[in-house]
Amino acid sequence: MTQLRNIALVAHVDHGKTTLVDALLRATGTFAAHQAVVDRVMDSNDQERERGITILAKAASITWKGTKINLVDTPGHADFGGEVERALTMVDGVLLLVDAAEGPLPQTRYVLQKALALDLPAIVIINKVDRGDARPEEVLDEVYQLFIDLDAGDHHIDFQVISAVAREGRSMRGIGMPGPDEDLSALLDTILETIPAPQGDPTAPLQAMVTTLDASEYLGRLAIGRVVNGVMRRGDTVALLEEEFAEGQPPLKRRLSQLMAFEGVSRNEVQELSAGDLFVVAGFPEVEIGDTIASVESPVALPRLMVDEPVLRMTFGVNTSPFAGKDGKYLTSRHLVERLEKELLGNVSIKLFDTGSPDIIEVAGRGELQLAVLIESMRREGYELQVSRPEVITKEVNGKRFEPQERGVCDVPDEHVGTVTQELAPRKGRVTDLRPGDAGRTIVTFECPSRGLIGFRSLLMTVTRGTALLHQHHLGWMAWSGEMPDSRGGAMVADRIGQSTGYALDKLQLSGQFFIAPGEQVYEGMVVGECAREDEMVVNAVRPKEKNNIRTHSHDDAVKLPTPRIHSLETAIEWIADDELVEVTPKNIRIRKKHLALEDRRKANKKSK
């Protein structure tokens, strides 16, 4: 059996995990000298590159001193926690990256908690020690405090420490600044010394856990995971043990036609893989995450993967606006259902529910960001759909209603601390800690119902002009905290179809703020702006200027309109009310009423009252 180590990189978002993987691939000669190297090679998805975050857990491998090291890069956002939990079942240790200036942040706590629950040893890397505001000694103290807060055992707290500048591929043991001629040898040697080799028994009957699914145009569904015991051989017949599998009943049998392993950043075909190896296999159209691939002679299932439950839900429906079908390729409920079921294959933290209507599907997920990423992916693939406002999933405990709760940590300039605490109060949020940060900033820790945080991120970015940093994760469940006040104004709703005119908008500009500019196509029931009063305001946004022969200087002044508020997908989803939808097409994001005709809205209001 080859020498082997499996290790996951875990950290808060933007602390340098993916950059470190790039550096390790370079340091071990995995990228050929002639190969064009892309920065953040593991962030292969367009949205990952644009948002600068990792969404999907991915694997690569390097070889150091004759030992193969499988590296699993994990997301740093709590919304993608399902990816983190699955990645940790594939490894025997973690590299915990912490920014030398920012220190451990909420997501660091979240991923470390998951790693400690699985009893995985950690190597702590204090990254970005070359930052001007770096404070590595203090950050290391904070990491020790974090391990103590999480009730880590003594063997976990006795971790190795590496100081690194991942971007430049330099590292050293202990705290300090790696010299200009240092490389990543110190880190790689520490991995070999500290992280245990896989414990599986290669002579036992085959047991392999499927942790991730992928799809290939040529090979169909791919199962990715880890061989726990035994040997997996290409061409052998194996048993697939699904969730419903019970002892004594015959399992599904399949032949292993393709068997691949991670080599560098690609997947290469191999003849066999032994206990501890990570595998990629094709030829199992029925495979699901958490299934066991076992020997036909003695099929024994491994414990199934458990992930946190979704806390938010929203509906995805067929686009029914008058402009439906103008931009997209995939328009029908069949297309929608097929795409969402495909998402379900590789994403365990999303669930689908029937709504009783064939054109509307309810989708539940971990958070706003996760659902927005899914909608954005569908939009880019050519889908048209309309989505509702997210709402929290509640549950009954002893006859009482409970709702999900979040812990948030907000890093803001000192002058905005009052704004943050004021905004949290009506949302039923409670500040639990205030401590001074660096360079005139304060770190505000708070707890709040998940409901209260819908729309909080975009509001925070507006009031702090984009200078705030907000991180949040699921804290558990709390008793229902009552109704929340709604701070937004009423909707300005177009009363007819046509092209908006500067003249019409000029007459309406004192009434509120527009979401459209002159020359845009609108339709009856489309929301074109927000007005100051609470109830909706029906407006004519397409009214042309009357033609007459009167010419006066003031009459012909050029129309001066303020810049409209252009909604992104996230801000539109946060802004809408229960009786509104966001129409999403490859080229447009529009806000509309569920009932487009005024008379239909009046009837629906009477019914609800």
PyMOL commands that set and color helices and strands:
alter all, ss='L'
color gray80, all
select helices_A, chain A and resi 17-27+46-51+78-88+106-117+136-149+154-157+166-168+185-194+333-346+368-380+414-424+450-453+456-463+502-511+569-575+598-608
alter helices_A, ss='H'
color red, helices_A
select strands_A, chain A and resi 3-11+58-64+67-73+94-99+122-127+160-165+170-173+207-216+220-229+231-233+237-241+252-255+258-263+266-269+272-274+278-282+292-295+312-318+351-354+360-365+385-387+391-392+395-397+400-413+430-436+441-449+469-479+490-494+498-499+512-514+521-522+526-531+537-539+580-584+589-593
alter strands_A, ss='S'
color yellow, strands_A
deselect
rebuild
show_as cartoon
